[in-house]
Amino acid sequence: MYFCSMKLTLAQMNPGRIGIVLDITPSHVSTKLLELGFVSGSEVEVVFQAPLKDPIAVDINGSIISLRLEEAATILIEEKFLL
């Protein structure tokens, strides 16, 4: 049993997957994302994806937040999973 990790954006994660926030790319929404709890080291889970994949709903710090894919693409995540 091995733990592997992969770096990707939150927009690339599939529902049910869990990752750790690494960084946020500066954008017009980066301050708001930080205020919502998307800080380095926070655990985030994608809980829902709309039929056309936009928007997504994520669980962070016990709160469900809806994000457009454009916003989620600014959040760098380290996804961890078992092999």
Backbone as ProteinMPNN parsed JSONL, in Angstrom:
{"seq_chain_A": "MYFCSMKLTLAQMNPGRIGIVLDITPSHVSTKLLELGFVSGSEVEVVFQAPLKDPIAVDINGSIISLRLEEAATILIEEKFLL", "coords_chain_A": {"N_chain_A": [[0.856, -1.173, 0.0], [0.795, 2.059, -1.022], [1.15, 5.58, -0.681], [0.42, 8.054, -2.915], [0.934, 11.179, -4.524], [-0.363, 13.905, -6.406], [0.019, 16.868, -8.203], [-2.318, 19.282, -9.105], [-4.947, 21.385, -10.412], [-7.806, 22.614, -8.61], [-9.986, 22.579, -10.28], [-9.496, 20.397, -11.897], [-9.933, 18.159, -10.395], [-11.856, 15.231, -9.564], [-15.248, 14.453, -8.472], [-15.577, 13.363, -5.078], [-12.921, 13.117, -4.537], [-10.066, 14.003, -2.532], [-7.959, 16.63, -1.477], [-5.085, 18.712, -0.689], [-4.76, 22.137, -0.186], [-2.359, 23.993, -1.881], [-1.521, 26.444, -3.046], [-2.658, 29.65, -4.295], [-3.239, 31.051, -7.398], [-2.607, 34.375, -8.267], [-5.428, 36.385, -8.904], [-8.525, 37.997, -9.91], [-10.243, 37.018, -8.003], [-8.776, 35.951, -5.947], [-8.343, 37.033, -3.339], [-10.891, 36.816, -2.199], [-11.205, 34.023, -2.236], [-9.25, 33.282, -0.373], [-10.402, 34.42, 1.915], [-12.594, 32.751, 2.131], [-11.464, 30.448, 3.066], [-9.614, 28.986, 1.594], [-6.759, 28.391, 2.145], [-3.233, 27.722, 2.31], [-2.529, 24.369, 3.087], [-5.057, 23.618, 3.906], [-7.644, 21.149, 3.864], [-9.514, 19.933, 1.144], [-12.46, 18.822, -0.491], [-13.995, 17.646, -3.406], [-17.366, 17.674, -3.809], [-19.523, 17.743, -5.518], [-20.352, 17.923, -8.97], [-21.58, 19.756, -11.609], [-23.754, 18.695, -14.334], [-22.63, 19.599, -16.808], [-20.1, 19.996, -15.974], [-19.553, 22.437, -14.804], [-20.884, 24.611, -12.506], [-18.729, 23.572, -9.701], [-19.035, 21.973, -6.493], [-17.49, 22.261, -3.379], [-16.152, 20.93, -0.34], [-14.82, 22.595, 2.278], [-13.236, 23.059, 5.26], [-15.602, 22.288, 6.556], [-17.592, 23.72, 5.31], [-19.723, 24.094, 2.496], [-18.886, 25.137, -0.634], [-19.628, 26.744, -3.654], [-18.081, 26.857, -6.768], [-17.04, 28.395, -9.801], [-15.522, 26.851, -12.663], [-13.49, 28.408, -13.7], [-12.68, 29.89, -11.467], [-11.922, 27.808, -9.731], [-9.759, 26.821, -11.103], [-7.663, 28.414, -10.381], [-6.689, 27.51, -8.019], [-4.222, 25.657, -6.619], [-3.712, 22.275, -5.967], [-2.737, 19.449, -3.989], [-3.345, 16.308, -4.632], [-4.073, 13.341, -2.911], [-3.754, 9.822, -2.915], [-4.298, 6.24, -2.719], [-2.319, 3.556, -3.95]], "CA_chain_A": [[0.0, 0.0, 0.0], [1.616, 3.255, -1.162], [0.478, 6.846, -0.853], [0.963, 8.854, -3.996], [0.319, 12.492, -4.618], [-0.277, 14.508, -7.722], [-0.339, 18.276, -8.158], [-3.244, 19.698, -10.134], [-5.813, 22.456, -9.93], [-9.078, 22.145, -8.064], [-10.879, 22.36, -11.421], [-9.179, 19.106, -12.513], [-10.268, 17.056, -9.486], [-13.152, 14.59, -9.74], [-16.036, 14.339, -7.241], [-15.173, 12.321, -4.147], [-11.469, 13.175, -4.313], [-9.634, 14.908, -1.471], [-6.625, 17.175, -1.682], [-4.6, 19.749, 0.206], [-4.492, 23.395, -0.886], [-0.953, 24.382, -1.891], [-1.334, 27.855, -3.393], [-3.667, 30.265, -5.15], [-2.69, 31.936, -8.408], [-3.23, 35.697, -8.159], [-6.493, 36.692, -9.866], [-9.512, 38.93, -9.37], [-10.989, 36.378, -6.91], [-7.875, 35.291, -4.994], [-8.589, 37.52, -1.978], [-12.159, 36.223, -1.744], [-10.946, 32.605, -1.974], [-8.537, 33.222, 0.911], [-11.391, 34.711, 2.953], [-13.484, 31.586, 2.248], [-10.741, 29.364, 3.718], [-8.695, 28.297, 0.696], [-5.4, 28.747, 2.538], [-2.279, 26.628, 2.207], [-2.635, 23.34, 4.111], [-6.454, 23.235, 4.14], [-8.133, 19.981, 3.131], [-10.668, 20.25, 0.315], [-13.045, 17.67, -1.186], [-15.012, 17.956, -4.413], [-18.545, 16.884, -3.444], [-20.521, 17.744, -6.591], [-19.979, 18.554, -10.238], [-22.771, 19.903, -12.448], [-23.703, 17.833, -15.52], [-21.708, 20.115, -17.815], [-18.846, 20.148, -15.225], [-19.39, 23.786, -14.274], [-19.89, 24.77, -11.457], [-18.472, 22.458, -8.79], [-19.221, 22.272, -5.071], [-16.398, 21.686, -2.608], [-16.229, 21.013, 1.119], [-13.592, 23.08, 2.879], [-13.446, 23.436, 6.655], [-16.981, 22.029, 6.944], [-18.51, 24.559, 4.537], [-19.859, 23.747, 1.083], [-18.695, 26.332, -1.45], [-19.789, 26.535, -5.089], [-17.081, 27.606, -7.536], [-16.952, 28.216, -11.25], [-14.26, 26.208, -13.028], [-12.509, 29.483, -13.868], [-12.172, 30.197, -10.127], [-11.269, 26.607, -9.209], [-8.497, 26.628, -11.832], [-6.62, 29.231, -9.764], [-6.308, 26.888, -6.749], [-3.326, 24.515, -6.801], [-4.026, 21.229, -5.001], [-1.984, 18.199, -3.998], [-4.31, 15.221, -4.431], [-3.425, 12.145, -2.382], [-4.531, 8.609, -3.111], [-3.601, 4.974, -2.513], [-2.1, 2.705, -5.125]], "C_chain_A": [[0.901, 1.235, 0.0], [0.726, 4.478, -1.287], [1.176, 7.588, -1.971], [0.281, 10.213, -3.965], [0.554, 13.046, -6.007], [-0.709, 15.967, -7.589], [-1.205, 18.613, -9.361], [-4.058, 20.86, -9.598], [-7.105, 21.85, -9.404], [-10.076, 21.855, -9.18], [-10.663, 20.994, -12.069], [-9.554, 17.911, -11.643], [-11.675, 16.528, -9.76], [-13.908, 14.535, -8.42], [-15.589, 13.155, -6.392], [-13.69, 12.325, -3.826], [-11.144, 14.242, -3.273], [-8.213, 15.37, -1.759], [-6.316, 18.245, -0.648], [-4.282, 20.992, -0.629], [-3.007, 23.728, -0.752], [-0.789, 25.883, -2.087], [-2.521, 28.333, -4.214], [-2.958, 31.201, -6.11], [-3.37, 33.299, -8.29], [-4.237, 35.943, -9.286], [-7.456, 37.674, -9.207], [-10.308, 38.335, -8.204], [-10.082, 35.784, -5.824], [-8.081, 35.758, -3.558], [-9.855, 36.899, -1.406], [-11.971, 34.742, -1.426], [-10.206, 32.417, -0.654], [-9.5, 33.463, 2.07], [-12.332, 33.532, 3.182], [-12.783, 30.373, 2.862], [-9.787, 28.584, 2.84], [-7.263, 28.753, 0.967], [-4.521, 27.506, 2.467], [-2.417, 25.666, 3.387], [-4.055, 22.893, 4.406], [-6.836, 22.035, 3.28], [-9.411, 20.354, 2.396], [-11.134, 18.986, -0.407], [-14.066, 18.157, -2.197], [-16.217, 17.059, -4.125], [-19.582, 16.818, -4.553], [-19.949, 18.432, -7.814], [-21.233, 18.598, -11.099], [-22.637, 19.037, -13.707], [-22.757, 18.31, -16.624], [-20.361, 20.486, -17.196], [-18.615, 21.548, -14.66], [-20.743, 24.267, -13.771], [-19.623, 23.469, -10.693], [-18.767, 22.926, -7.371], [-18.119, 21.554, -4.314], [-16.669, 21.869, -1.118], [-14.861, 21.451, 1.624], [-13.915, 23.602, 4.272], [-14.901, 23.293, 7.086], [-18.01, 22.885, 6.231], [-18.538, 24.089, 3.092], [-19.839, 25.05, 0.29], [-18.868, 25.946, -2.92], [-18.809, 27.443, -5.825], [-17.256, 27.361, -9.024], [-15.606, 27.548, -11.55], [-13.148, 27.234, -13.219], [-11.872, 29.849, -12.525], [-11.384, 29.02, -9.562], [-9.918, 26.36, -9.878], [-7.36, 27.449, -11.242], [-6.084, 28.617, -8.472], [-5.484, 25.636, -7.026], [-3.508, 23.544, -5.636], [-3.013, 20.095, -5.113], [-2.99, 17.104, -3.638], [-3.557, 13.977, -3.95], [-4.354, 10.951, -2.572], [-3.656, 7.39, -2.898], [-3.422, 4.254, -3.83], [-2.386, 1.281, -4.772]], "O_chain_A": [[1.685, 1.429, 0.929], [-0.328, 4.425, -1.922], [2.399, 7.728, -1.963], [-0.821, 10.358, -3.436], [1.525, 12.709, -6.685], [-1.705, 16.26, -6.927], [-0.869, 18.273, -10.495], [-3.876, 21.273, -8.452], [-7.446, 20.711, -9.721], [-10.923, 20.973, -9.036], [-11.568, 20.483, -12.729], [-9.498, 16.771, -12.103], [-12.569, 17.284, -10.139], [-13.29, 14.567, -7.356], [-15.265, 12.087, -6.911], [-13.249, 11.605, -2.929], [-11.844, 15.247, -3.149], [-7.376, 14.597, -2.225], [-7.167, 18.629, 0.155], [-3.612, 20.9, -1.658], [-2.464, 23.743, 0.352], [-0.01, 26.523, -1.38], [-3.287, 27.535, -4.756], [-2.167, 32.046, -5.692], [-4.597, 33.365, -8.22], [-3.937, 35.736, -10.461], [-7.227, 38.124, -8.084], [-10.982, 39.074, -7.486], [-10.58, 35.176, -4.876], [-7.999, 34.944, -2.639], [-9.878, 36.499, -0.242], [-12.525, 34.254, -0.441], [-10.507, 31.491, 0.099], [-9.421, 32.785, 3.094], [-12.815, 33.33, 4.296], [-13.436, 29.37, 3.15], [-9.2, 27.604, 3.299], [-6.637, 29.411, 0.135], [-5.01, 26.379, 2.554], [-2.423, 26.089, 4.543], [-4.25, 21.888, 5.089], [-6.416, 21.915, 2.13], [-10.288, 21.013, 2.955], [-10.323, 18.186, -0.872], [-14.912, 18.992, -1.876], [-16.111, 15.834, -4.185], [-20.438, 15.933, -4.541], [-19.174, 19.384, -7.715], [-21.882, 17.57, -11.295], [-21.525, 18.686, -14.099], [-22.145, 17.486, -17.304], [-19.57, 21.203, -17.809], [-17.557, 21.804, -14.085], [-21.685, 24.326, -14.561], [-20.199, 22.422, -10.988], [-18.75, 24.122, -7.084], [-17.841, 20.382, -4.569], [-17.32, 22.824, -0.697], [-13.865, 20.758, 1.419], [-14.762, 24.479, 4.438], [-15.388, 24.086, 7.893], [-19.2, 22.78, 6.527], [-17.505, 23.729, 2.528], [-20.657, 25.943, 0.509], [-18.32, 24.942, -3.373], [-18.718, 28.638, -5.545], [-17.58, 26.252, -9.449], [-14.662, 27.673, -10.77], [-11.986, 26.951, -12.926], [-10.667, 30.091, -12.453], [-10.311, 29.202, -8.986], [-9.032, 25.752, -9.277], [-6.198, 27.205, -11.569], [-5.134, 29.138, -7.888], [-5.987, 24.67, -7.599], [-3.464, 23.938, -4.471], [-2.496, 19.816, -6.195], [-3.424, 16.992, -2.492], [-2.529, 13.608, -4.518], [-5.571, 11.055, -2.411], [-2.428, 7.484, -2.895], [-4.271, 4.334, -4.717], [-2.262, 0.398, -5.621]]}, "name": "protein", "num_of_chains": 1, "seq": "MYFCSMKLTLAQMNPGRIGIVLDITPSHVSTKLLELGFVSGSEVEVVFQAPLKDPIAVDINGSIISLRLEEAATILIEEKFLL"}
